[in-house]
């Protein structure tokens, strides 16, 4: 089930998200009819808007979003578990763009539990004909034609997603989220400076593992070949949820240890 919501009942087509891709997206999470990690998600939204030089309304407080999602989604639609993908876009009503007003659109994807690994594992592959940047805007969810191209490439080649590299031919992320590589007792995660997304969902998971001494998590510069050396791979997407990776090319991966770690994290809420 997918529900969509706009700032008003009518969405003006003459907005800069439609015309120029001038928008940022952040996910909020509902679990057992409650918002979780809402403060982290809110501050990520504010940081993303500042990076895009958007005019942040004074009304955009944490309480505003808590009330909005409770009224529209949790109580209004009875959504118990799901992901709210919230998009803020700039309007064309200011003398200069940084002074223009903003509007929002959001949609809700319901699921059994946002903190559980999806039952169907993924098949990925590396894509080399395009790469993603690793600058200030690469870490936030803004318009990215590389994601569109990569998604179409995956569909045409019977894949679930693709691994995107940065200009240095190192692993950045997938089209939808971040990758975690388990080797021995170490979980390697591409650095944000490599082009990985900032992810409240990932950061919460990694913080839990660190505080409870459940795994040694390390940020790394990871060359493409290292994906074949991993014993298990996890994909964490703020937009879609959590997935285990079953196959990359001819290499297959287990998922028992990541499943156990995610289950411990889930039970901590």
C-alpha positions as a Markdown table, in Angstrom:
| # | Residue | x | y | z |
|---|---|---|---|---|
| 1 | Unk | 0.0 | 0.0 | 0.0 |
| 2 | Unk | 1.3 | 3.4 | -0.9 |
| 3 | Unk | -0.3 | 6.7 | 0.3 |
| 4 | Unk | 0.7 | 10.1 | -1.1 |
| 5 | Unk | 0.4 | 13.5 | 0.5 |
| 6 | Unk | 1.0 | 17.1 | -0.7 |
| 7 | Unk | 1.4 | 20.5 | 0.9 |
| 8 | Unk | -2.1 | 21.2 | -0.5 |
| 9 | Unk | -4.7 | 19.3 | -2.3 |
| 10 | Unk | -3.3 | 20.3 | -5.7 |
| 11 | Unk | 0.4 | 19.9 | -6.6 |
| 12 | Unk | 1.6 | 22.8 | -8.8 |
| 13 | Unk | 3.5 | 21.4 | -11.8 |
| 14 | Unk | 5.4 | 24.6 | -12.1 |
| 15 | Unk | 7.7 | 23.8 | -9.2 |
| 16 | Unk | 11.5 | 23.4 | -9.3 |
| 17 | Unk | 11.4 | 19.7 | -8.3 |
| 18 | Unk | 9.4 | 19.0 | -11.5 |
| 19 | Unk | 11.4 | 21.4 | -13.7 |
| 20 | Unk | 14.9 | 21.2 | -12.3 |
| 21 | Unk | 15.1 | 18.4 | -9.8 |
| 22 | Unk | 15.5 | 21.1 | -7.1 |
| 23 | Unk | 14.5 | 19.0 | -4.1 |
| 24 | Unk | 15.8 | 17.0 | -1.2 |
| 25 | Unk | 14.4 | 13.7 | 0.2 |
| 26 | Unk | 14.7 | 12.2 | 3.7 |
| 27 | Unk | 12.9 | 9.2 | 5.1 |
| 28 | Unk | 11.1 | 8.9 | 8.4 |
| 29 | Unk | 10.3 | 5.5 | 10.0 |
| 30 | Unk | 7.1 | 4.1 | 11.6 |
| 31 | Unk | 7.3 | 1.1 | 13.8 |
| 32 | Unk | 4.4 | -0.3 | 15.9 |
| 33 | Unk | 2.4 | 2.9 | 15.2 |
| 34 | Unk | 5.2 | 5.2 | 16.5 |
| 35 | Unk | 7.8 | 7.3 | 14.8 |
| 36 | Unk | 11.3 | 6.0 | 15.5 |
| 37 | Unk | 14.6 | 7.9 | 15.0 |
| 38 | Unk | 12.5 | 10.9 | 14.3 |
| 39 | Unk | 15.0 | 13.4 | 15.8 |
| 40 | Unk | 17.9 | 12.0 | 13.7 |
| 41 | Unk | 15.8 | 12.1 | 10.5 |
| 42 | Unk | 14.6 | 15.6 | 11.2 |
| 43 | Unk | 18.1 | 16.9 | 11.7 |
| 44 | Unk | 19.2 | 15.2 | 8.5 |
| 45 | Unk | 16.4 | 16.9 | 6.7 |
| 46 | Unk | 17.5 | 20.3 | 8.0 |
| 47 | Unk | 21.1 | 19.7 | 7.1 |
| 48 | Unk | 20.1 | 18.5 | 3.6 |
| 49 | Unk | 18.0 | 21.7 | 3.1 |
| 50 | Unk | 20.9 | 23.9 | 4.3 |
| 51 | Unk | 23.3 | 22.2 | 1.9 |
| 52 | Unk | 20.9 | 23.0 | -1.0 |
| 53 | Unk | 20.6 | 26.6 | 0.2 |
| 54 | Unk | 16.8 | 26.2 | 0.8 |
| 55 | Unk | 14.8 | 28.7 | 2.8 |
| 56 | Unk | 13.7 | 26.6 | 5.8 |
| 57 | Unk | 10.3 | 27.7 | 7.2 |
| 58 | Unk | 10.2 | 28.6 | 10.8 |
| 59 | Unk | 7.3 | 26.2 | 11.1 |
| 60 | Unk | 9.6 | 23.2 | 10.2 |
| 61 | Unk | 10.2 | 22.1 | 13.8 |
| 62 | Unk | 10.5 | 18.5 | 15.0 |
| 63 | Unk | 7.1 | 18.9 | 16.6 |
| 64 | Unk | 5.6 | 20.0 | 13.3 |
| 65 | Unk | 6.7 | 16.8 | 11.6 |
| 66 | Unk | 5.7 | 14.6 | 14.5 |
| 67 | Unk | 2.2 | 16.1 | 14.5 |
| 68 | Unk | 2.0 | 15.9 | 10.7 |
| 69 | Unk | 2.9 | 12.3 | 10.4 |
| 70 | Unk | 0.8 | 11.3 | 13.4 |
| 71 | Unk | -2.3 | 13.1 | 12.1 |
| 72 | Unk | -2.0 | 12.1 | 8.4 |
| 73 | Unk | -0.4 | 8.7 | 8.5 |
| 74 | Unk | -0.4 | 6.9 | 11.9 |
| 75 | Unk | -3.8 | 8.0 | 13.1 |
| 76 | Unk | -5.3 | 9.2 | 9.8 |
| 77 | Unk | -4.5 | 6.1 | 7.8 |
| 78 | Unk | -3.8 | 3.6 | 10.6 |
| 79 | Unk | -0.3 | 2.9 | 9.3 |
| 80 | Unk | 1.5 | 0.7 | 11.9 |
| 81 | Unk | 4.8 | 0.0 | 10.1 |
| 82 | Unk | 6.4 | 1.7 | 7.1 |
| 83 | Unk | 8.7 | 4.3 | 5.6 |
| 84 | Unk | 7.7 | 7.9 | 4.9 |
| 85 | Unk | 9.7 | 9.3 | 2.0 |
| 86 | Unk | 9.5 | 13.0 | 2.5 |
| 87 | Unk | 10.4 | 15.4 | -0.4 |
| 88 | Unk | 10.9 | 19.1 | 0.0 |
| 89 | Unk | 11.1 | 21.2 | -3.1 |
| 90 | Unk | 11.7 | 24.8 | -3.9 |
| 91 | Unk | 9.0 | 27.0 | -5.4 |
| 92 | Unk | 9.6 | 29.7 | -8.1 |
| 93 | Unk | 8.2 | 32.6 | -6.1 |
| 94 | Unk | 11.3 | 34.4 | -4.8 |
| 95 | Unk | 13.4 | 37.2 | -6.3 |
| 96 | Unk | 16.4 | 35.0 | -5.6 |
| 97 | Unk | 16.3 | 31.2 | -5.3 |
| 98 | Unk | 17.6 | 31.1 | -1.7 |
| 99 | Unk | 14.6 | 33.2 | -0.6 |
| 100 | Unk | 12.0 | 31.2 | -2.5 |
| 101 | Unk | 9.4 | 29.3 | -0.4 |
| 102 | Unk | 9.3 | 25.5 | -0.2 |
| 103 | Unk | 6.6 | 22.9 | -0.4 |
| 104 | Unk | 6.5 | 19.3 | 0.4 |
| 105 | Unk | 5.3 | 16.0 | -0.9 |
| 106 | Unk | 5.5 | 12.6 | 0.8 |
| 107 | Unk | 4.5 | 9.0 | 0.2 |
| 108 | Unk | 4.2 | 6.1 | 2.6 |
| 109 | Unk | 5.3 | 2.5 | 1.9 |
| 110 | Unk | 3.9 | 0.1 | 4.4 |
| 111 | Unk | 5.8 | -3.0 | 5.4 |
| 112 | Unk | 5.9 | -5.6 | 8.1 |
| 113 | Unk | 8.8 | -4.1 | 10.1 |
| 114 | Unk | 11.2 | -1.5 | 8.9 |
| 115 | Unk | 13.9 | -3.0 | 11.1 |
| 116 | Unk | 13.7 | -6.5 | 9.7 |
| 117 | Unk | 15.6 | -7.8 | 6.7 |
| 118 | Unk | 13.4 | -8.3 | 3.7 |
| 119 | Unk | 12.7 | -12.0 | 3.0 |
| 120 | Unk | 13.9 | -11.9 | -0.5 |
| 121 | Unk | 17.7 | -11.5 | -0.8 |
| 122 | Unk | 19.2 | -9.4 | -3.6 |
| 123 | Unk | 21.3 | -10.0 | -6.6 |
| 124 | Unk | 23.7 | -7.2 | -7.5 |
| 125 | Unk | 26.4 | -6.4 | -10.0 |
| 126 | Unk | 28.9 | -3.6 | -10.4 |
| 127 | Unk | 28.3 | -1.0 | -13.1 |
| 128 | Unk | 31.4 | 0.6 | -14.6 |
| 129 | Unk | 30.2 | 2.9 | -17.4 |
| 130 | Unk | 29.0 | 5.5 | -15.0 |
| 131 | Unk | 30.1 | 6.7 | -11.5 |
| 132 | Unk | 28.9 | 8.9 | -8.7 |
| 133 | Unk | 30.6 | 11.9 | -7.3 |
| 134 | Unk | 32.0 | 12.2 | -3.8 |
| 135 | Unk | 31.4 | 15.8 | -3.0 |
| 136 | Unk | 29.3 | 17.7 | -0.5 |
| 137 | Unk | 26.0 | 16.9 | -2.3 |
| 138 | Unk | 26.8 | 13.3 | -3.0 |
| 139 | Unk | 25.9 | 12.3 | 0.6 |
| 140 | Unk | 22.3 | 13.6 | 0.6 |
| 141 | Unk | 19.3 | 12.4 | -1.4 |
| 142 | Unk | 19.0 | 14.8 | -4.3 |
| 143 | Unk | 18.2 | 14.3 | -8.0 |
| 144 | Unk | 20.7 | 11.8 | -9.3 |
| 145 | Unk | 20.6 | 10.7 | -13.0 |
| 146 | Unk | 23.1 | 8.0 | -12.1 |
| 147 | Unk | 20.5 | 6.3 | -9.9 |
| 148 | Unk | 18.0 | 6.4 | -12.7 |
| 149 | Unk | 20.4 | 4.9 | -15.2 |
| 150 | Unk | 21.6 | 2.3 | -12.7 |
| 151 | Unk | 18.0 | 1.3 | -11.9 |
| 152 | Unk | 17.2 | 0.8 | -15.5 |
| 153 | Unk | 20.4 | -1.2 | -16.1 |
| 154 | Unk | 19.5 | -3.5 | -13.2 |
| 155 | Unk | 16.0 | -4.1 | -14.6 |
| 156 | Unk | 17.3 | -4.9 | -18.1 |
| 157 | Unk | 19.9 | -7.3 | -16.7 |
| 158 | Unk | 17.5 | -9.1 | -14.2 |
| 159 | Unk | 19.3 | -7.6 | -11.2 |
| 160 | Unk | 17.8 | -6.1 | -8.1 |
| 161 | Unk | 20.3 | -3.2 | -7.9 |
| 162 | Unk | 23.8 | -2.2 | -8.9 |
| 163 | Unk | 26.9 | -1.1 | -7.1 |
| 164 | Unk | 28.0 | 2.4 | -8.0 |
| 165 | Unk | 31.7 | 3.4 | -8.0 |
| 166 | Unk | 33.2 | 6.8 | -7.5 |
| 167 | Unk | 35.6 | 8.5 | -9.9 |
| 168 | Unk | 38.5 | 6.7 | -8.2 |
| 169 | Unk | 36.9 | 3.3 | -9.1 |
| 170 | Unk | 36.1 | 2.5 | -5.4 |
| 171 | Unk | 32.7 | 1.5 | -4.0 |
| 172 | Unk | 30.4 | 4.3 | -3.1 |
| 173 | Unk | 26.9 | 2.8 | -2.6 |
| 174 | Unk | 24.1 | 1.2 | -4.6 |
| 175 | Unk | 21.3 | 3.2 | -6.3 |
| 176 | Unk | 19.1 | 2.9 | -3.2 |
| 177 | Unk | 21.4 | 2.8 | -0.2 |
| 178 | Unk | 24.6 | 1.9 | 1.6 |
| 179 | Unk | 26.5 | -1.4 | 1.6 |
| 180 | Unk | 28.1 | -3.2 | 4.5 |
| 181 | Unk | 30.7 | -5.9 | 3.9 |
| 182 | Unk | 31.4 | -8.5 | 6.6 |
| 183 | Unk | 34.9 | -10.1 | 6.5 |
| 184 | Unk | 35.8 | -12.2 | 9.5 |
| 185 | Unk | 35.1 | -10.1 | 12.6 |
| 186 | Unk | 35.1 | -6.7 | 10.7 |
| 187 | Unk | 32.2 | -4.9 | 9.0 |
| 188 | Unk | 33.6 | -2.6 | 6.4 |
| 189 | Unk | 31.5 | 0.4 | 5.3 |
| 190 | Unk | 32.4 | 2.8 | 2.5 |
| 191 | Unk | 33.3 | 6.3 | 3.8 |
| 192 | Unk | 30.9 | 9.2 | 3.2 |
| 193 | Unk | 33.9 | 10.9 | 1.5 |
| 194 | Unk | 33.7 | 8.0 | -1.1 |
| 195 | Unk | 30.2 | 8.9 | -2.1 |
| 196 | Unk | 28.1 | 6.9 | 0.4 |
| 197 | Unk | 24.8 | 8.3 | 1.6 |
| 198 | Unk | 24.3 | 9.9 | 5.0 |
| 199 | Unk | 21.8 | 7.5 | 6.5 |
| 200 | Unk | 20.1 | 7.8 | 9.9 |
| 201 | Unk | 19.1 | 4.1 | 9.6 |
| 202 | Unk | 22.7 | 3.0 | 9.0 |
| 203 | Unk | 24.1 | 5.2 | 11.7 |
| 204 | Unk | 21.6 | 3.9 | 14.3 |
| 205 | Unk | 22.5 | 0.3 | 13.4 |
| 206 | Unk | 26.3 | 0.9 | 13.6 |
| 207 | Unk | 25.9 | 2.8 | 16.9 |
| 208 | Unk | 24.0 | -0.1 | 18.4 |
| 209 | Unk | 26.7 | -2.6 | 17.3 |
| 210 | Unk | 29.5 | -0.4 | 18.7 |
| 211 | Unk | 27.8 | 0.3 | 22.1 |
| 212 | Unk | 27.1 | -3.4 | 22.6 |
| 213 | Unk | 30.5 | -4.6 | 21.3 |
| 214 | Unk | 28.7 | -6.9 | 18.8 |
| 215 | Unk | 31.0 | -6.1 | 15.8 |
| 216 | Unk | 34.0 | -4.1 | 14.8 |
| 217 | Unk | 32.7 | -1.6 | 12.3 |
| 218 | Unk | 35.2 | 0.3 | 10.2 |
| 219 | Unk | 34.9 | 3.0 | 7.5 |
| 220 | Unk | 37.0 | 2.1 | 4.5 |
| 221 | Unk | 38.0 | 2.9 | 1.0 |
| 222 | Unk | 36.9 | -0.2 | -0.7 |
| 223 | Unk | 38.0 | -1.2 | -4.2 |
| 224 | Unk | 35.5 | -3.0 | -6.4 |
| 225 | Unk | 37.2 | -6.4 | -6.1 |
| 226 | Unk | 36.7 | -6.5 | -2.3 |
| 227 | Unk | 33.0 | -7.1 | -2.8 |
| 228 | Unk | 34.0 | -10.6 | -3.9 |
| 229 | Unk | 36.0 | -11.1 | -0.7 |
| 230 | Unk | 33.2 | -10.5 | 1.7 |
| 231 | Unk | 31.5 | -13.3 | 3.5 |
| 232 | Unk | 28.2 | -11.5 | 3.9 |
| 233 | Unk | 26.8 | -8.2 | 2.5 |
| 234 | Unk | 24.0 | -6.1 | 3.8 |
| 235 | Unk | 22.2 | -3.2 | 2.0 |
| 236 | Unk | 20.6 | -0.6 | 4.2 |
| 237 | Unk | 18.3 | 1.8 | 2.4 |
| 238 | Unk | 16.5 | 4.6 | 4.2 |
| 239 | Unk | 14.1 | 4.7 | 1.2 |
| 240 | Unk | 13.3 | 0.9 | 0.9 |
| 241 | Unk | 14.5 | -0.9 | 4.0 |
| 242 | Unk | 17.1 | -3.6 | 4.8 |
| 243 | Unk | 18.2 | -6.3 | 2.5 |
| 244 | Unk | 20.8 | -9.1 | 2.5 |
| 245 | Unk | 22.8 | -9.6 | -0.7 |
| 246 | Unk | 22.7 | -13.1 | -2.0 |
| 247 | Unk | 24.8 | -12.9 | -5.2 |
| 248 | Unk | 27.2 | -10.6 | -7.1 |
| 249 | Unk | 28.2 | -12.1 | -10.4 |
| 250 | Unk | 29.3 | -15.7 | -9.7 |
| 251 | Unk | 29.9 | -15.2 | -5.9 |
| 252 | Unk | 27.1 | -16.1 | -3.5 |
| 253 | Unk | 27.0 | -14.9 | 0.1 |
| 254 | Unk | 25.6 | -16.1 | 3.4 |
| 255 | Unk | 23.4 | -14.0 | 5.6 |
| 256 | Unk | 23.3 | -15.7 | 9.1 |
| 257 | Unk | 25.5 | -13.3 | 11.0 |
| 258 | Unk | 24.0 | -10.1 | 9.7 |
| 259 | Unk | 20.5 | -11.6 | 10.3 |
| 260 | Unk | 21.5 | -12.2 | 13.9 |
| 261 | Unk | 22.9 | -8.7 | 14.3 |
| 262 | Unk | 19.9 | -7.0 | 12.8 |
| 263 | Unk | 17.6 | -9.1 | 15.0 |
| 264 | Unk | 19.4 | -8.0 | 18.1 |
| 265 | Unk | 19.1 | -4.4 | 16.9 |
| 266 | Unk | 15.4 | -4.8 | 16.2 |
| 267 | Unk | 14.8 | -6.2 | 19.7 |
| 268 | Unk | 16.5 | -3.3 | 21.3 |
| 269 | Unk | 13.6 | -0.9 | 20.3 |
